[in-house]
Amino acid sequence: MTGRQLDEILSKYDNDSSYLISILQDIQDNERYLPPDTLRALARKLNVPLTRVYGVATFFTAFSLEPRGLHTVKVCLGTACHVRGAVKVLEQLERDLKIEPGQTTPDLLFTLETVNCLGACALGPVVVIDKEYFGQMNTAKVQQLLDTYKKKHQDK
């Protein structure tokens, strides 16, 4: 992130450190993670200890200190999804993406995550990519779903 981009984010919050969470959210929205150089610059510009910035960044699981994929793939492992085959769907995603939950593909296209519940139990097993829900998933549908998102990326 450039210094100018960081300054634009900070100006939205009047350079007020009490908005640190919102500032970090904006940085992550822009960069898809919280780069160490940007966190150091942020601490300097807000005149707060770097430990405070890192404390907030590491406390909330929504923040990532590692680069994340353009698309976040979440697999529900809640009870309803689990009994309907969510583990097999997850295993297929792991094979196709060649990563495990919590990891990002080397091309930075996908990050794989698991969640305990997505609140769409009737649709289980459920996979969410970014904010789009895909219900009644099975292993046969996984590759087609991933291909759709790969194609979207190639078309841009």
DSSP file (Angstrom, degrees, kcal/mol; ACC not computed):
  #  RESIDUE AA STRUCTURE BP1 BP2  ACC     N-H-->O    O-->H-N    N-H-->O    O-->H-N    TCO  KAPPA ALPHA  PHI   PSI    X-CA   Y-CA   Z-CA
    1    1 A M              0   0    0      0, 0.0     2,-0.1     0, 0.0    26,-0.0   0.000 360.0 360.0 360.0 135.3    0.0    0.0    0.0
    2    2 A T     >  -     0   0    0      1,-0.1     4,-2.2     4,-0.0     5,-0.2  -0.378 360.0-115.1 -77.5 160.1    1.3    3.4   -0.9
    3    3 A G  H  > S+     0   0    0      1,-0.2     4,-2.5     2,-0.2     5,-0.1   0.859 117.8  55.3 -60.6 -35.3    1.7    6.2    1.7
    4    4 A R  H  > S+     0   0    0      2,-0.2     4,-2.2     1,-0.2    -1,-0.2   0.915 106.2  49.6 -65.1 -43.2   -0.9    8.1   -0.3
    5    5 A Q  H  > S+     0   0    0      2,-0.2     4,-2.0     1,-0.2    -2,-0.2   0.915 112.2  48.4 -62.4 -42.1   -3.4    5.3   -0.1
    6    6 A L  H  X S+     0   0    0     -4,-2.2     4,-2.8     1,-0.2    -2,-0.2   0.917 109.8  52.3 -63.7 -42.4   -2.9    5.0    3.7
    7    7 A D  H  X S+     0   0    0     -4,-2.5     4,-2.3     1,-0.2    -1,-0.2   0.879 107.3  53.1 -60.7 -37.9   -3.2    8.8    4.1
    8    8 A E  H  X S+     0   0    0     -4,-2.2     4,-1.2     2,-0.2    -1,-0.2   0.912 110.8  46.5 -64.2 -42.0   -6.6    8.6    2.2
    9    9 A I  H >X S+     0   0    0     -4,-2.0     4,-0.7     1,-0.2     3,-0.6   0.944 113.1  48.9 -64.1 -47.0   -7.8    5.9    4.6
   10   10 A L  H ><>S+     0   0    0     -4,-2.8     5,-2.8     1,-0.2     3,-1.0   0.861 104.8  58.6 -62.7 -35.5   -6.6    7.8    7.6
   11   11 A S  H ><5S+     0   0    0     -4,-2.3     3,-1.4     1,-0.3    -1,-0.2   0.832  96.6  62.6 -65.6 -29.8   -8.3   11.0    6.4
   12   12 A K  H <<5S+     0   0    0     -4,-1.2    -1,-0.3    -3,-0.6    -2,-0.2   0.801 112.5  37.3 -61.0 -26.7  -11.6    9.3    6.4
   13   13 A Y  T X<5S-     0   0    0     -3,-1.0     3,-2.0    -4,-0.7    -1,-0.3   0.081 114.7-113.3-113.9  21.0  -11.2    8.8   10.1
   14   14 A D  T < 5 -     0   0    0     -3,-1.4    -3,-0.2     1,-0.3     3,-0.1   0.801  64.3 -73.2  52.4  33.5   -9.6   12.2   10.9
   15   15 A N  T 3 <S+     0   0    0     -5,-2.8     2,-0.6     1,-0.2    -1,-0.3   0.818  90.2 156.2  52.5  33.9   -6.3   10.4   11.8
   16   16 A D    X   -     0   0    0     -3,-2.0     3,-1.9    -6,-0.4    -1,-0.2  -0.823  39.9-153.9 -98.4 117.7   -8.0    9.3   15.0
   17   17 A S  G >  S+     0   0    0     -2,-0.6     3,-1.6     1,-0.3     4,-0.1   0.657  88.1  77.3 -66.2 -15.4   -6.6    6.2   16.6
   18   18 A S  G 3  S+     0   0    0      1,-0.3    -1,-0.3    -5,-0.1     3,-0.3   0.663  90.9  57.3 -68.9 -12.0   -9.9    5.4   18.2
   19   19 A Y  G <>  +     0   0    0     -3,-1.9     4,-2.6    -6,-0.2    -1,-0.3   0.046  69.7 125.7 -99.9  24.1  -11.0    4.2   14.8
   20   20 A L  H <> S+     0   0    0     -3,-1.6     4,-2.8     1,-0.2     5,-0.2   0.868  70.0  51.4 -54.6 -43.3   -8.1    1.6   14.6
   21   21 A I  H  > S+     0   0    0     -3,-0.3     4,-2.3     1,-0.2    -1,-0.2   0.938 112.5  45.8 -61.4 -46.4  -10.4   -1.3   13.9
   22   22 A S  H  > S+     0   0    0      2,-0.2     4,-2.2     1,-0.2    -2,-0.2   0.888 112.3  51.5 -63.9 -39.2  -12.2    0.5   11.0
   23   23 A I  H  X S+     0   0    0     -4,-2.6     4,-2.4     2,-0.2    -2,-0.2   0.931 110.3  48.5 -63.0 -45.8   -8.8    1.6    9.6
   24   24 A L  H  X S+     0   0    0     -4,-2.8     4,-2.7    -5,-0.2    -2,-0.2   0.882 109.3  53.8 -62.4 -37.8   -7.5   -1.9    9.7
   25   25 A Q  H  X S+     0   0    0     -4,-2.3     4,-2.5    -5,-0.2    -1,-0.2   0.922 109.4  47.9 -61.9 -43.2  -10.6   -3.1    8.0
   26   26 A D  H  X S+     0   0    0     -4,-2.2     4,-1.8     2,-0.2    -2,-0.2   0.899 111.6  49.9 -65.2 -40.1  -10.2   -0.6    5.2
   27   27 A I  H  X S+     0   0    0     -4,-2.4     4,-2.8     1,-0.2     6,-0.3   0.942 112.9  46.6 -62.1 -46.7   -6.5   -1.6    4.8
   28   28 A Q  H  X S+     0   0    0     -4,-2.7     4,-3.0     1,-0.2    -2,-0.2   0.878 108.9  54.7 -66.4 -36.5   -7.4   -5.2    4.6
   29   29 A D  H  < S+     0   0    0     -4,-2.5    -1,-0.2    -5,-0.2    -2,-0.2   0.884 115.1  41.5 -60.5 -37.0  -10.2   -4.6    2.1
   30   30 A N  H  < S+     0   0    0     -4,-1.8    -2,-0.2    -5,-0.2    -1,-0.2   0.895 130.6  24.1 -76.4 -42.3   -7.7   -2.8   -0.1
   31   31 A E  H  < S-     0   0    0     -4,-2.8    37,-0.2     2,-0.3    -3,-0.2   0.575  94.8-125.9-103.5 -13.2   -4.8   -5.3    0.3
   32   32 A R  S  < S+     0   0    0     -4,-3.0    36,-0.3    -5,-0.3     2,-0.3   0.470  90.2  28.3  71.1   5.1   -6.6   -8.5    1.3
   33   33 A Y  S    S-     0   0    0     -6,-0.3    -2,-0.3    34,-0.1    32,-0.2  -0.943  95.5 -90.7-168.6-178.8   -4.4   -8.7    4.4
   34   34 A L        -     0   0    0     30,-2.7    -6,-0.1    -2,-0.3     5,-0.0  -0.842  40.3-149.0-109.5  96.2   -2.4   -6.4    6.7
   35   35 A P     >  -     0   0    0      0, 0.0     4,-2.1     0, 0.0     3,-0.3  -0.371  15.3-128.4 -65.8 139.1    1.1   -6.0    5.4
   36   36 A P  H  > S+     0   0    0      0, 0.0     4,-2.3     0, 0.0     5,-0.2   0.874 107.9  53.3 -55.7 -41.6    3.8   -5.5    8.0
   37   37 A D  H  > S+     0   0    0      1,-0.2     4,-2.3     2,-0.2     5,-0.2   0.896 109.5  49.0 -61.5 -39.7    5.2   -2.3    6.3
   38   38 A T  H  > S+     0   0    0     -3,-0.3     4,-2.6     2,-0.2    -1,-0.2   0.885 109.3  51.8 -68.4 -38.2    1.7   -0.8    6.3
   39   39 A L  H  X S+     0   0    0     -4,-2.1     4,-2.4     2,-0.2    -2,-0.2   0.895 110.1  49.3 -65.6 -39.0    1.2   -1.6   10.0
   40   40 A R  H  X S+     0   0    0     -4,-2.3     4,-2.1     2,-0.2    -2,-0.2   0.930 113.0  46.8 -64.0 -44.4    4.5    0.1   10.9
   41   41 A A  H  X S+     0   0    0     -4,-2.3     4,-2.8     1,-0.2    -2,-0.2   0.896 110.9  53.2 -63.8 -39.8    3.5    3.2    8.8
   42   42 A L  H  X S+     0   0    0     -4,-2.6     4,-2.4     2,-0.2     5,-0.2   0.930 107.5  50.1 -60.7 -46.6    0.1    3.2   10.4
   43   43 A A  H  X>S+     0   0    0     -4,-2.4     5,-2.2     1,-0.2     4,-0.9   0.917 113.2  47.0 -59.2 -43.5    1.5    3.1   13.9
   44   44 A R  H  <5S+     0   0    0     -4,-2.1     3,-0.5     1,-0.2    -2,-0.2   0.942 113.3  47.2 -63.0 -47.5    3.9    6.0   13.1
   45   45 A K  H  <5S+     0   0    0     -4,-2.8    -2,-0.2     1,-0.2    -1,-0.2   0.835 117.7  41.4 -67.7 -32.4    1.1    8.1   11.4
   46   46 A L  H  <5S-     0   0    0     -4,-2.4    -1,-0.2    -5,-0.2   -29,-0.2   0.559 105.9-129.1 -88.6  -8.6   -1.3    7.6   14.3
   47   47 A N  T  <5 +     0   0    0     -4,-0.9    -3,-0.2    -3,-0.5    -4,-0.1   0.929  64.2 129.6  58.3  47.5    1.4    8.0   16.9
   48   48 A V      < -     0   0    0     -5,-2.2    -1,-0.2    -6,-0.2    -2,-0.1  -0.916  67.7 -88.6-125.5 155.7    0.5    4.8   18.7
   49   49 A P    >>  -     0   0    0      0, 0.0     4,-1.4     0, 0.0     3,-1.0  -0.354  29.5-129.0 -62.9 141.5    2.8    1.9   19.7
   50   50 A L  H 3> S+     0   0    0      1,-0.3     4,-2.8     2,-0.2     5,-0.3   0.836 108.9  63.8 -58.6 -33.0    3.2   -0.8   17.1
   51   51 A T  H 3> S+     0   0    0      1,-0.2     4,-2.2     2,-0.2    -1,-0.3   0.839  99.7  52.6 -62.2 -32.4    2.3   -3.3   19.7
   52   52 A R  H <> S+     0   0    0     -3,-1.0     4,-2.0     2,-0.2    -1,-0.2   0.929 110.1  47.5 -67.9 -44.2   -1.2   -1.7   20.0
   53   53 A V  H  X S+     0   0    0     -4,-1.4     4,-2.5     1,-0.2    -2,-0.2   0.944 116.2  43.6 -61.7 -47.9   -1.7   -2.0   16.2
   54   54 A Y  H  X S+     0   0    0     -4,-2.8     4,-2.2     1,-0.2     5,-0.2   0.849 108.7  59.5 -66.9 -33.2   -0.5   -5.7   16.2
   55   55 A G  H  X S+     0   0    0     -4,-2.2     4,-1.2    -5,-0.3    -1,-0.2   0.919 111.5  39.4 -60.2 -44.0   -2.6   -6.4   19.3
   56   56 A V  H  X S+     0   0    0     -4,-2.0     4,-1.6     2,-0.2    -2,-0.2   0.913 114.8  53.5 -70.4 -43.5   -5.8   -5.4   17.5
   57   57 A A  H  < S+     0   0    0     -4,-2.5    -2,-0.2     1,-0.2    -1,-0.2   0.812 116.0  38.6 -63.5 -31.2   -4.7   -7.0   14.3
   58   58 A T  H  < S+     0   0    0     -4,-2.2    -1,-0.2    -5,-0.2    -2,-0.2   0.667 107.9  63.0 -94.9 -17.4   -4.1  -10.4   16.0
   59   59 A F  H  < S+     0   0    0     -4,-1.2     2,-0.5    -5,-0.2    -2,-0.2   0.916  95.3  63.4 -71.8 -43.0   -7.0  -10.3   18.4
   60   60 A F  S >< S-     0   0    0     -4,-1.6     3,-1.6     1,-0.1    -1,-0.1  -0.721  71.2-150.2 -91.2 126.3   -9.7  -10.3   15.8
   61   61 A T  T 3  S+     0   0    0     -2,-0.5    -1,-0.1     1,-0.3    -4,-0.0   0.664  91.6  73.5 -69.1 -14.5   -9.9  -13.4   13.6
   62   62 A A  T 3  S+     0   0    0      2,-0.0     2,-0.3    -3,-0.0    -1,-0.3   0.712  86.8  78.3 -69.8 -18.9  -11.3  -11.3   10.7
   63   63 A F    <   -     0   0    0     -3,-1.6     2,-0.4    -6,-0.2   -38,-0.1  -0.682  65.8-161.4 -94.1 146.3   -7.8   -9.8   10.2
   64   64 A S        -     0   0    0     -2,-0.3   -30,-2.7     1,-0.1     4,-0.1  -0.988  20.2-168.6-128.5 134.6   -5.0  -11.6    8.4
   65   65 A L  S    S+     0   0    0     -2,-0.4    -1,-0.1   -32,-0.2   -32,-0.1   0.424  78.1  70.5 -94.9  -1.1   -1.3  -11.0    8.6
   66   66 A E  S    S-     0   0    0    -34,-0.1   -32,-0.1   -31,-0.1    -2,-0.0  -0.877 100.4 -91.0-113.7 147.4   -0.7  -13.3    5.6
   67   67 A P        -     0   0    0      0, 0.0     2,-0.3     0, 0.0   -34,-0.1  -0.296  46.1-153.3 -56.5 138.2   -1.8  -12.6    2.0
   68   68 A R        -     0   0    0    -36,-0.3    43,-0.1   -37,-0.2    36,-0.1  -0.774  18.5 -96.1-114.6 158.9   -5.3  -13.9    1.3
   69   69 A G        -     0   0    0     -2,-0.3    40,-0.3     2,-0.2    41,-0.2  -0.233  28.2-115.3 -71.2 160.2   -6.8  -15.1   -1.9
   70   70 A L  S    S+     0   0    0     38,-2.0     2,-0.4     1,-0.1    40,-0.2   0.850 108.0  41.3 -60.7 -34.8   -9.0  -13.0   -4.1
   71   71 A H  E    S-a  110   0A   0     38,-2.5    40,-2.2    37,-0.1     2,-0.6  -0.963  76.6-148.2-119.1 132.6  -11.8  -15.3   -3.3
   72   72 A T  E     -a  111   0A   0     -2,-0.4    58,-2.6    38,-0.2     2,-0.6  -0.888  10.8-159.5-100.2 122.8  -12.5  -16.8    0.2
   73   73 A V  E     -aB 112 129A   0     38,-3.4    40,-3.0    -2,-0.6     2,-0.5  -0.907   9.6-171.5-104.9 116.7  -14.1  -20.3    0.1
   74   74 A K  E     -aB 113 128A   0     54,-3.3    54,-2.7    -2,-0.6     2,-0.5  -0.928   7.0-161.5-112.5 131.3  -15.9  -21.2    3.3
   75   75 A V  E     -aB 114 127A   0     38,-2.1    40,-2.2    -2,-0.5     2,-0.4  -0.950  17.9-133.0-112.0 124.8  -17.1  -24.7    4.0
   76   76 A C  E     +a  115   0A   0     50,-2.3    50,-0.2    -2,-0.5    40,-0.2  -0.625  23.7 177.9 -77.0 128.0  -19.8  -25.1    6.7
   77   77 A L        +     0   0    0     38,-2.9    39,-0.2    -2,-0.4    -1,-0.1   0.089  34.3 133.7-114.8  19.9  -19.0  -27.9    9.1
   78   78 A G  S  > S-     0   0    0     37,-0.2     4,-3.4     1,-0.1     5,-0.2  -0.139  74.7 -92.7 -62.7 168.2  -22.0  -27.4   11.3
   79   79 A T  H  > S+     0   0    0      1,-0.2     4,-2.5     2,-0.2     5,-0.2   0.895 124.1  47.5 -54.0 -50.2  -24.1  -30.4   12.3
   80   80 A A  H  > S+     0   0    0      1,-0.2     4,-0.7     2,-0.2    -1,-0.2   0.911 118.5  41.3 -61.8 -42.7  -26.6  -30.2    9.5
   81   81 A C  H  4>S+     0   0    0      2,-0.2     5,-2.0     1,-0.2     3,-0.5   0.893 112.4  56.0 -70.8 -39.5  -23.9  -29.8    6.9
   82   82 A H  H ><5S+     0   0    0     -4,-3.4     3,-1.6     1,-0.2     5,-0.4   0.934 106.9  47.5 -58.7 -48.8  -21.6  -32.4    8.5
   83   83 A V  H 3<5S+     0   0    0     -4,-2.5    -1,-0.2     1,-0.3    -2,-0.2   0.692 109.5  56.1 -70.0 -15.9  -24.2  -35.2    8.4
   84   84 A R  T 3<5S-     0   0    0     -4,-0.7    -1,-0.3    -3,-0.5    -2,-0.2   0.316 131.0 -84.8 -98.4   7.9  -25.0  -34.3    4.7
   85   85 A G  T <>5S+     0   0    0     -3,-1.6     4,-1.7    -4,-0.2     3,-0.3   0.684  76.3 143.3 106.9  19.0  -21.4  -34.7    3.6
   86   86 A A  H  ><S+     0   0    0     -5,-2.0     4,-2.8     1,-0.2     5,-0.2   0.846  73.6  58.7 -61.0 -33.9  -19.6  -31.4    4.2
   87   87 A V  H  > S+     0   0    0     -5,-0.4     4,-2.6     1,-0.2    -1,-0.2   0.906 105.6  48.9 -63.8 -40.5  -16.4  -33.2    5.2
   88   88 A K  H  > S+     0   0    0     -3,-0.3     4,-2.0     2,-0.2    -1,-0.2   0.888 111.1  50.3 -65.4 -38.0  -16.2  -34.9    1.7
   89   89 A V  H  X S+     0   0    0     -4,-1.7     4,-2.3     2,-0.2    -2,-0.2   0.926 111.3  48.9 -63.9 -44.7  -16.8  -31.5    0.1
   90   90 A L  H  X S+     0   0    0     -4,-2.8     4,-2.6     1,-0.2    -2,-0.2   0.928 109.9  51.0 -60.2 -46.2  -14.0  -30.0    2.1
   91   91 A E  H  X S+     0   0    0     -4,-2.6     4,-2.1     1,-0.2    -1,-0.2   0.874 109.8  50.6 -60.9 -37.3  -11.7  -32.9    1.2
   92   92 A Q  H  X S+     0   0    0     -4,-2.0     4,-2.9     2,-0.2     5,-0.2   0.908 109.9  49.8 -67.4 -41.2  -12.5  -32.4   -2.4
   93   93 A L  H  X S+     0   0    0     -4,-2.3     4,-2.9     2,-0.2     5,-0.3   0.913 109.4  52.1 -61.6 -42.3  -11.8  -28.7   -2.2
   94   94 A E  H  X>S+     0   0    0     -4,-2.6     4,-1.6     1,-0.2     5,-0.9   0.916 112.8  45.1 -59.9 -43.4   -8.5  -29.5   -0.4
   95   95 A R  H  <5S+     0   0    0     -4,-2.1    -2,-0.2     2,-0.2    -1,-0.2   0.939 116.7  44.2 -65.6 -47.0   -7.5  -31.8   -3.3
   96   96 A D  H  <5S+     0   0    0     -4,-2.9    -2,-0.2     1,-0.2    -1,-0.2   0.882 123.1  35.6 -68.8 -38.6   -8.6  -29.5   -6.1
   97   97 A L  H  <5S-     0   0    0     -4,-2.9    -1,-0.2    -5,-0.2    -2,-0.2   0.661  98.6-136.0 -87.5 -17.0   -7.0  -26.4   -4.5
   98   98 A K  T  <5 +     0   0    0     -4,-1.6     2,-0.3    -5,-0.3    -3,-0.2   0.860  69.9  99.6  60.7  38.1   -4.0  -28.3   -3.1
   99   99 A I      < -     0   0    0     -5,-0.9    -1,-0.3    -6,-0.3    -2,-0.2  -0.923  65.7-127.8-141.9 167.0   -4.3  -26.4    0.2
  100  100 A E    >   -     0   0    0     -2,-0.3     3,-2.1     1,-0.1    12,-0.4  -0.720  50.2 -68.2-110.1 164.8   -5.7  -27.0    3.7
  101  101 A P  T 3  S+     0   0    0      0, 0.0    12,-0.3     0, 0.0    -1,-0.1  -0.263 124.2  29.9 -53.5 136.8   -8.1  -24.8    5.6
  102  102 A G  T 3  S+     0   0    0     10,-3.9     2,-0.2     1,-0.4    11,-0.1   0.332 103.2 104.7  93.3  -5.5   -6.4  -21.6    6.6
  103  103 A Q    <   -     0   0    0     -3,-2.1     9,-2.2     9,-0.4     2,-0.4  -0.653  59.1-140.5-108.4 165.0   -4.2  -21.6    3.6
  104  104 A T  B     -C  111   0A   0      7,-0.2     7,-0.2    -2,-0.2    -4,-0.1  -0.950  27.9-106.4-123.2 141.9   -4.1  -19.6    0.3
  105  105 A T    >   -     0   0    0      5,-2.9     3,-2.6    -2,-0.4    -7,-0.1  -0.338  33.2-114.1 -64.6 148.9   -3.3  -20.9   -3.1
  106  106 A P  T 3  S+     0   0    0      0, 0.0    -1,-0.1     0, 0.0    -2,-0.0   0.795 118.1  56.8 -56.3 -29.3    0.1  -19.9   -4.4
  107  107 A D  T 3  S-     0   0    0      3,-0.1    -2,-0.1     1,-0.0     0, 0.0   0.427 110.4-125.0 -82.0   3.3   -1.6  -17.8   -7.2
  108  108 A L  S <  S+     0   0    0     -3,-2.6   -38,-2.0     2,-0.2     3,-0.1   0.755  78.5 118.4  59.9  27.9   -3.5  -15.9   -4.4
  109  109 A L  S    S+     0   0    0    -40,-0.3   -38,-2.5     1,-0.2     2,-0.4   0.846  70.9  28.1 -89.5 -37.2   -6.8  -16.7   -6.1
  110  110 A F  E     -a   71   0A   0    -40,-0.2    -5,-2.9   -41,-0.2     2,-0.4  -0.973  52.0-168.1-131.9 140.8   -8.4  -18.8   -3.2
  111  111 A T  E     -aC  72 104A   0    -40,-2.2   -38,-3.4    -2,-0.4     2,-0.4  -0.995  22.0-145.9-118.2 131.9   -8.2  -18.9    0.5
  112  112 A L  E     +a   73   0A   0     -9,-2.2   -10,-3.9    -2,-0.4    -9,-0.4  -0.844  24.6 166.6-103.5 132.2   -9.9  -21.9    2.1
  113  113 A E  E     -a   74   0A   0    -40,-3.0   -38,-2.1    -2,-0.4     2,-0.4  -0.948  24.7-142.6-137.5 157.7  -11.7  -21.7    5.5
  114  114 A T  E     -a   75   0A   0     -2,-0.3     2,-0.3   -40,-0.2   -38,-0.2  -0.927  16.5-167.4-116.9 150.3  -14.0  -23.8    7.6
  115  115 A V  E     -a   76   0A   0    -40,-2.2   -38,-2.9    -2,-0.4   -37,-0.2  -0.940  26.3-131.0-133.1 156.6  -16.8  -22.3    9.7
  116  116 A N  S    S-     0   0    0     -2,-0.3     2,-0.3     1,-0.3   -37,-0.2   0.779  88.1  -6.2 -79.3 -27.9  -19.0  -23.9   12.4
  117  117 A C        -     0   0    0    -39,-0.1    -1,-0.3   -40,-0.1   -42,-0.0  -0.918  41.7-171.2-166.8 140.4  -22.3  -22.6   11.0
  118  118 A L        -     0   0    0     -2,-0.3    -1,-0.1    -3,-0.1     9,-0.0   0.372  50.9-116.4-111.9  -0.6  -23.5  -20.4    8.2
  119  119 A G  S    S+     0   0    0      1,-0.1     3,-0.1     2,-0.0    -2,-0.0   0.741  91.0 103.2  73.2  22.5  -27.2  -20.3    9.2
  120  120 A A    >   +     0   0    0      1,-0.1     3,-2.0     2,-0.0     4,-0.4  -0.304  34.4 149.3-127.3  47.8  -28.3  -22.1    6.1
  121  121 A C  G >   +     0   0    0      1,-0.3     3,-1.4     2,-0.2    -1,-0.1   0.801  66.1  60.4 -57.3 -35.7  -28.9  -25.5    7.5
  122  122 A A  G 3  S+     0   0    0      1,-0.3    -1,-0.3    -3,-0.1    -2,-0.0   0.722 105.5  50.3 -66.3 -19.4  -31.7  -26.4    5.1
  123  123 A L  G <  S-     0   0    0     -3,-2.0    13,-4.6    12,-0.1    14,-0.3   0.461  97.9-176.9 -94.6  -2.6  -29.3  -26.0    2.2
  124  124 A G    <   +     0   0    0     -3,-1.4     2,-0.1    -4,-0.4   -43,-0.1  -0.002  56.2  47.5 -57.2 152.3  -26.5  -28.1    3.6
  125  125 A P  S    S-     0   0    0      0, 0.0    12,-2.6     0, 0.0     2,-0.4   0.564  85.3-173.6 -70.7 144.6  -23.8  -28.9    2.8
  126  126 A V        -     0   0    0    -50,-0.2   -50,-2.3     9,-0.2     2,-0.4  -0.894  17.5-173.3-115.8 137.0  -23.1  -25.2    2.1
  127  127 A V  E     -BD  75 134A   0      7,-2.1     7,-2.4    -2,-0.4     2,-0.5  -0.988   9.5-160.4-121.3 136.2  -20.1  -23.6    0.6
  128  128 A V  E     -BD  74 133A   0    -54,-2.7   -54,-3.3    -2,-0.4     2,-0.6  -0.977   3.9-166.7-117.6 127.8  -19.8  -19.8    0.5
  129  129 A I  E >  S-BD  73 132A   0      3,-2.3     3,-2.5    -2,-0.5     2,-0.7  -0.970  73.4 -40.6-114.1 119.6  -17.4  -18.1   -2.0
  130  130 A D  T 3  S-     0   0    0    -58,-2.6   -56,-0.0    -2,-0.6   -59,-0.0  -0.548 126.4 -31.8  57.5-107.6  -17.0  -14.5   -1.0
  131  131 A K  T 3  S+     0   0    0     -2,-0.7     2,-0.5     2,-0.1    -1,-0.3   0.222 113.7 107.4-121.2  14.9  -20.6  -13.7   -0.1
  132  132 A E  E <   -D  129   0A   0     -3,-2.5    -3,-2.3     2,-0.0     2,-0.3  -0.839  60.0-142.7-100.5 125.5  -22.4  -16.1   -2.5
  133  133 A Y  E     -D  128   0A   0     -2,-0.5     2,-0.5    -5,-0.2    -5,-0.2  -0.661  12.6-169.3 -90.4 138.4  -24.0  -19.2   -1.0
  134  134 A F  E     -D  127   0A   0     -7,-2.4    -7,-2.1    -2,-0.3     3,-0.4  -0.944  15.8-165.4-127.6 108.1  -24.0  -22.6   -2.8
  135  135 A G        +     0   0    0     -2,-0.5   -11,-0.2    -9,-0.2    -9,-0.2  -0.425  61.1  26.4 -95.1 167.8  -26.2  -25.1   -1.2
  136  136 A Q  S    S-     0   0    0    -13,-4.6    -1,-0.2     1,-0.2   -10,-0.2   0.873  82.4-179.6  49.6  44.3  -26.6  -28.9   -1.5
  137  137 A M        +     0   0    0    -12,-2.6     2,-0.3    -3,-0.4    -1,-0.2  -0.359   9.1 176.0 -71.6 151.6  -22.9  -29.1   -2.5
  138  138 A N    >>  -     0   0    0    -49,-0.1     3,-1.1   -50,-0.1     4,-0.8  -0.931  46.5 -95.5-147.1 171.4  -21.3  -32.4   -3.3
  139  139 A T  H >> S+     0   0    0     -2,-0.3     4,-0.6     1,-0.3     3,-0.5   0.821 120.3  59.3 -62.5 -30.9  -17.9  -33.5   -4.5
  140  140 A A  H 34 S+     0   0    0      1,-0.2     4,-0.4     2,-0.1    -1,-0.3   0.789 106.0  48.6 -68.4 -26.6  -19.1  -33.6   -8.1
  141  141 A K  H <> S+     0   0    0     -3,-1.1     4,-2.2     1,-0.1    -1,-0.2   0.641  91.4  82.0 -86.5 -15.7  -20.0  -29.9   -8.1
  142  142 A V  H <X S+     0   0    0     -4,-0.8     4,-2.6    -3,-0.5     5,-0.2   0.932  90.7  44.9 -61.3 -52.6  -16.7  -28.6   -6.5
  143  143 A Q  H  X S+     0   0    0     -4,-0.6     4,-2.8     1,-0.2    -1,-0.2   0.896 113.2  51.2 -62.4 -40.6  -14.5  -28.5   -9.6
  144  144 A Q  H  > S+     0   0    0     -4,-0.4     4,-1.8     2,-0.2    -1,-0.2   0.911 110.7  49.7 -61.6 -41.8  -17.2  -26.8  -11.7
  145  145 A L  H  X S+     0   0    0     -4,-2.2     4,-1.4     2,-0.2    -2,-0.2   0.935 112.6  46.1 -62.2 -47.6  -17.7  -24.2   -8.9
  146  146 A L  H  X S+     0   0    0     -4,-2.6     4,-2.4     1,-0.2    -2,-0.2   0.902 109.6  55.1 -62.8 -40.7  -14.0  -23.5   -8.7
  147  147 A D  H  X S+     0   0    0     -4,-2.8     4,-2.6     1,-0.2    -1,-0.2   0.866 102.6  57.2 -60.7 -36.7  -13.7  -23.3  -12.5
  148  148 A T  H  X S+     0   0    0     -4,-1.8     4,-1.9     1,-0.2    -1,-0.2   0.914 110.7  42.8 -59.5 -43.5  -16.5  -20.6  -12.6
  149  149 A Y  H  X S+     0   0    0     -4,-1.4     4,-1.8     2,-0.2    -2,-0.2   0.857 112.1  53.0 -74.4 -34.7  -14.4  -18.4  -10.3
  150  150 A K  H  X S+     0   0    0     -4,-2.4     4,-2.1     2,-0.2    -2,-0.2   0.915 109.8  49.7 -63.1 -41.1  -11.2  -19.1  -12.1
  151  151 A K  H  X S+     0   0    0     -4,-2.6     4,-2.3     1,-0.2    -2,-0.2   0.903 106.5  55.0 -65.1 -41.4  -12.9  -18.1  -15.3
  152  152 A K  H  X S+     0   0    0     -4,-1.9     4,-0.6     1,-0.2    -1,-0.2   0.899 109.9  47.9 -56.2 -40.8  -14.2  -14.8  -13.7
  153  153 A H  H >< S+     0   0    0     -4,-1.8     3,-0.7     1,-0.2    -1,-0.2   0.895 111.2  49.4 -68.5 -40.5  -10.6  -14.0  -12.8
  154  154 A Q  H 3< S+     0   0    0     -4,-2.1    -2,-0.2     1,-0.2    -1,-0.2   0.828 105.6  57.9 -68.3 -32.0   -9.3  -14.8  -16.3
  155  155 A D  H 3<        0   0    0     -4,-2.3    -1,-0.2     1,-0.2    -2,-0.2   0.657 360.0 360.0 -73.2 -15.4  -12.0  -12.6  -17.9
  156  156 A K    <<        0   0    0     -3,-0.7    -1,-0.2    -4,-0.6    -2,-0.2   0.477 360.0 360.0 -82.8 360.0  -10.9   -9.5  -16.0
